[in-house]
């Protein structure tokens, strides 16, 4: 059994793997979709919504935490609005 990782370590490993091995491929083929990355197994899940990739990751890797992001964007979601 693999020891659980701290949340900051999950984020660090997932971001590293995205930058090193996934960014080019995913941004070319899946721009604006979502990806959830489970860094222990190095598995990733693609979908049209954040909810979709979260469900896929939980189903495939129960008990583990995945890091999700929107492909081609600095954050998965944006909170806030526009000034008029």
mmCIF file of the C-alpha atoms, coordinates in Angstrom:
data_MODEL
# 
_entry.id   MODEL 
# 
loop_
_atom_site.group_PDB 
_atom_site.id 
_atom_site.type_symbol 
_atom_site.label_atom_id 
_atom_site.label_alt_id 
_atom_site.label_comp_id 
_atom_site.label_asym_id 
_atom_site.label_entity_id 
_atom_site.label_seq_id 
_atom_site.pdbx_PDB_ins_code 
_atom_site.Cartn_x 
_atom_site.Cartn_y 
_atom_site.Cartn_z 
_atom_site.occupancy 
_atom_site.B_iso_or_equiv 
_atom_site.pdbx_formal_charge 
_atom_site.auth_seq_id 
_atom_site.auth_comp_id 
_atom_site.auth_asym_id 
_atom_site.auth_atom_id 
_atom_site.pdbx_PDB_model_num 
ATOM 1  C CA . UNK A 1 1  ? 0.000   0.000  0.000   1.00 0.00 ? 1  UNK A CA 1 
ATOM 2  C CA . UNK A 1 2  ? 1.247   3.471  -0.889  1.00 0.00 ? 2  UNK A CA 1 
ATOM 3  C CA . UNK A 1 3  ? 1.486   5.976  1.949   1.00 0.00 ? 3  UNK A CA 1 
ATOM 4  C CA . UNK A 1 4  ? -0.855  8.943  1.517   1.00 0.00 ? 4  UNK A CA 1 
ATOM 5  C CA . UNK A 1 5  ? 0.727   12.185 0.397   1.00 0.00 ? 5  UNK A CA 1 
ATOM 6  C CA . UNK A 1 6  ? 0.246   15.589 1.949   1.00 0.00 ? 6  UNK A CA 1 
ATOM 7  C CA . UNK A 1 7  ? -2.002  17.868 -0.128  1.00 0.00 ? 7  UNK A CA 1 
ATOM 8  C CA . UNK A 1 8  ? 0.839   20.219 -1.042  1.00 0.00 ? 8  UNK A CA 1 
ATOM 9  C CA . UNK A 1 9  ? 2.860   17.248 -2.299  1.00 0.00 ? 9  UNK A CA 1 
ATOM 10 C CA . UNK A 1 10 ? -0.050  16.059 -4.461  1.00 0.00 ? 10 UNK A CA 1 
ATOM 11 C CA . UNK A 1 11 ? -0.286  19.510 -6.033  1.00 0.00 ? 11 UNK A CA 1 
ATOM 12 C CA . UNK A 1 12 ? 3.478   19.725 -6.592  1.00 0.00 ? 12 UNK A CA 1 
ATOM 13 C CA . UNK A 1 13 ? 3.742   16.281 -8.194  1.00 0.00 ? 13 UNK A CA 1 
ATOM 14 C CA . UNK A 1 14 ? 0.668   16.755 -10.372 1.00 0.00 ? 14 UNK A CA 1 
ATOM 15 C CA . UNK A 1 15 ? 1.852   20.157 -11.617 1.00 0.00 ? 15 UNK A CA 1 
ATOM 16 C CA . UNK A 1 16 ? 5.322   18.764 -12.355 1.00 0.00 ? 16 UNK A CA 1 
ATOM 17 C CA . UNK A 1 17 ? 3.880   15.857 -14.337 1.00 0.00 ? 17 UNK A CA 1 
ATOM 18 C CA . UNK A 1 18 ? 1.527   18.189 -16.221 1.00 0.00 ? 18 UNK A CA 1 
ATOM 19 C CA . UNK A 1 19 ? 4.381   20.537 -17.169 1.00 0.00 ? 19 UNK A CA 1 
ATOM 20 C CA . UNK A 1 20 ? 6.833   17.763 -18.015 1.00 0.00 ? 20 UNK A CA 1 
ATOM 21 C CA . UNK A 1 21 ? 4.653   15.258 -19.801 1.00 0.00 ? 21 UNK A CA 1 
ATOM 22 C CA . UNK A 1 22 ? 1.077   16.328 -20.396 1.00 0.00 ? 22 UNK A CA 1 
ATOM 23 C CA . UNK A 1 23 ? 0.856   20.036 -21.224 1.00 0.00 ? 23 UNK A CA 1 
ATOM 24 C CA . UNK A 1 24 ? 1.864   19.909 -24.894 1.00 0.00 ? 24 UNK A CA 1 
ATOM 25 C CA . UNK A 1 25 ? -0.353  16.947 -25.767 1.00 0.00 ? 25 UNK A CA 1 
ATOM 26 C CA . UNK A 1 26 ? -3.408  18.030 -23.775 1.00 0.00 ? 26 UNK A CA 1 
ATOM 27 C CA . UNK A 1 27 ? -3.332  21.685 -24.835 1.00 0.00 ? 27 UNK A CA 1 
ATOM 28 C CA . UNK A 1 28 ? -3.145  20.619 -28.492 1.00 0.00 ? 28 UNK A CA 1 
ATOM 29 C CA . UNK A 1 29 ? -5.990  18.110 -28.282 1.00 0.00 ? 29 UNK A CA 1 
ATOM 30 C CA . UNK A 1 30 ? -8.179  19.101 -25.307 1.00 0.00 ? 30 UNK A CA 1 
ATOM 31 C CA . UNK A 1 31 ? -8.013  22.900 -24.925 1.00 0.00 ? 31 UNK A CA 1 
ATOM 32 C CA . UNK A 1 32 ? -10.608 24.245 -22.421 1.00 0.00 ? 32 UNK A CA 1 
ATOM 33 C CA . UNK A 1 33 ? -11.501 20.770 -21.110 1.00 0.00 ? 33 UNK A CA 1 
ATOM 34 C CA . UNK A 1 34 ? -10.665 19.623 -17.583 1.00 0.00 ? 34 UNK A CA 1 
ATOM 35 C CA . UNK A 1 35 ? -8.062  17.144 -16.390 1.00 0.00 ? 35 UNK A CA 1 
ATOM 36 C CA . UNK A 1 36 ? -7.748  15.477 -12.989 1.00 0.00 ? 36 UNK A CA 1 
ATOM 37 C CA . UNK A 1 37 ? -4.278  14.126 -12.262 1.00 0.00 ? 37 UNK A CA 1 
ATOM 38 C CA . UNK A 1 38 ? -3.665  11.417 -9.666  1.00 0.00 ? 38 UNK A CA 1 
ATOM 39 C CA . UNK A 1 39 ? 0.102   11.646 -9.152  1.00 0.00 ? 39 UNK A CA 1 
ATOM 40 C CA . UNK A 1 40 ? 0.725   8.393  -7.265  1.00 0.00 ? 40 UNK A CA 1 
ATOM 41 C CA . UNK A 1 41 ? -0.488  6.193  -10.126 1.00 0.00 ? 41 UNK A CA 1 
ATOM 42 C CA . UNK A 1 42 ? 0.304   8.859  -12.744 1.00 0.00 ? 42 UNK A CA 1 
ATOM 43 C CA . UNK A 1 43 ? -3.192  8.487  -14.117 1.00 0.00 ? 43 UNK A CA 1 
ATOM 44 C CA . UNK A 1 44 ? -5.173  11.350 -15.574 1.00 0.00 ? 44 UNK A CA 1 
ATOM 45 C CA . UNK A 1 45 ? -8.826  11.774 -16.417 1.00 0.00 ? 45 UNK A CA 1 
ATOM 46 C CA . UNK A 1 46 ? -10.315 14.061 -19.066 1.00 0.00 ? 46 UNK A CA 1 
ATOM 47 C CA . UNK A 1 47 ? -13.771 15.558 -19.233 1.00 0.00 ? 47 UNK A CA 1 
ATOM 48 C CA . UNK A 1 48 ? -15.878 18.532 -20.230 1.00 0.00 ? 48 UNK A CA 1 
ATOM 49 C CA . UNK A 1 49 ? -16.587 19.555 -16.616 1.00 0.00 ? 49 UNK A CA 1 
ATOM 50 C CA . UNK A 1 50 ? -14.765 19.685 -13.303 1.00 0.00 ? 50 UNK A CA 1 
ATOM 51 C CA . UNK A 1 51 ? -17.462 17.476 -11.801 1.00 0.00 ? 51 UNK A CA 1 
ATOM 52 C CA . UNK A 1 52 ? -16.966 14.848 -14.505 1.00 0.00 ? 52 UNK A CA 1 
ATOM 53 C CA . UNK A 1 53 ? -13.204 14.501 -13.990 1.00 0.00 ? 53 UNK A CA 1 
ATOM 54 C CA . UNK A 1 54 ? -13.650 14.470 -10.225 1.00 0.00 ? 54 UNK A CA 1 
ATOM 55 C CA . UNK A 1 55 ? -16.089 11.558 -10.442 1.00 0.00 ? 55 UNK A CA 1 
ATOM 56 C CA . UNK A 1 56 ? -13.803 9.653  -12.813 1.00 0.00 ? 56 UNK A CA 1 
ATOM 57 C CA . UNK A 1 57 ? -10.792 10.116 -10.523 1.00 0.00 ? 57 UNK A CA 1 
ATOM 58 C CA . UNK A 1 58 ? -12.705 9.094  -7.365  1.00 0.00 ? 58 UNK A CA 1 
ATOM 59 C CA . UNK A 1 59 ? -14.098 6.002  -9.087  1.00 0.00 ? 59 UNK A CA 1 
ATOM 60 C CA . UNK A 1 60 ? -10.698 4.883  -10.424 1.00 0.00 ? 60 UNK A CA 1 
ATOM 61 C CA . UNK A 1 61 ? -8.617  5.862  -7.390  1.00 0.00 ? 61 UNK A CA 1 
ATOM 62 C CA . UNK A 1 62 ? -10.839 5.698  -4.298  1.00 0.00 ? 62 UNK A CA 1 
ATOM 63 C CA . UNK A 1 63 ? -9.287  7.207  -1.201  1.00 0.00 ? 63 UNK A CA 1 
ATOM 64 C CA . UNK A 1 64 ? -6.751  9.254  -3.155  1.00 0.00 ? 64 UNK A CA 1 
ATOM 65 C CA . UNK A 1 65 ? -6.765  12.947 -3.937  1.00 0.00 ? 65 UNK A CA 1 
ATOM 66 C CA . UNK A 1 66 ? -6.409  14.148 -7.516  1.00 0.00 ? 66 UNK A CA 1 
ATOM 67 C CA . UNK A 1 67 ? -5.407  17.620 -8.661  1.00 0.00 ? 67 UNK A CA 1 
ATOM 68 C CA . UNK A 1 68 ? -7.680  19.150 -11.292 1.00 0.00 ? 68 UNK A CA 1 
ATOM 69 C CA . UNK A 1 69 ? -7.163  22.001 -13.707 1.00 0.00 ? 69 UNK A CA 1 
ATOM 70 C CA . UNK A 1 70 ? -8.670  23.461 -16.840 1.00 0.00 ? 70 UNK A CA 1 
ATOM 71 C CA . UNK A 1 71 ? -6.427  22.732 -19.785 1.00 0.00 ? 71 UNK A CA 1 
ATOM 72 C CA . UNK A 1 72 ? -4.806  25.867 -21.163 1.00 0.00 ? 72 UNK A CA 1 
ATOM 73 C CA . UNK A 1 73 ? -5.798  28.039 -18.180 1.00 0.00 ? 73 UNK A CA 1 
ATOM 74 C CA . UNK A 1 74 ? -3.980  29.058 -14.990 1.00 0.00 ? 74 UNK A CA 1 
ATOM 75 C CA . UNK A 1 75 ? -6.848  27.838 -12.766 1.00 0.00 ? 75 UNK A CA 1 
ATOM 76 C CA . UNK A 1 76 ? -9.678  25.313 -12.955 1.00 0.00 ? 76 UNK A CA 1 
ATOM 77 C CA . UNK A 1 77 ? -12.321 27.921 -12.150 1.00 0.00 ? 77 UNK A CA 1 
ATOM 78 C CA . UNK A 1 78 ? -12.512 31.674 -11.817 1.00 0.00 ? 78 UNK A CA 1 
ATOM 79 C CA . UNK A 1 79 ? -14.460 33.246 -8.989  1.00 0.00 ? 79 UNK A CA 1 
ATOM 80 C CA . UNK A 1 80 ? -15.542 36.830 -9.425  1.00 0.00 ? 80 UNK A CA 1 
ATOM 81 C CA . UNK A 1 81 ? -17.031 38.977 -12.066 1.00 0.00 ? 81 UNK A CA 1 
ATOM 82 C CA . UNK A 1 82 ? -16.504 41.884 -14.338 1.00 0.00 ? 82 UNK A CA 1 
ATOM 83 C CA . UNK A 1 83 ? -16.562 45.527 -13.403 1.00 0.00 ? 83 UNK A CA 1 
ATOM 84 C CA . UNK A 1 84 ? -19.081 47.518 -15.400 1.00 0.00 ? 84 UNK A CA 1 
# 
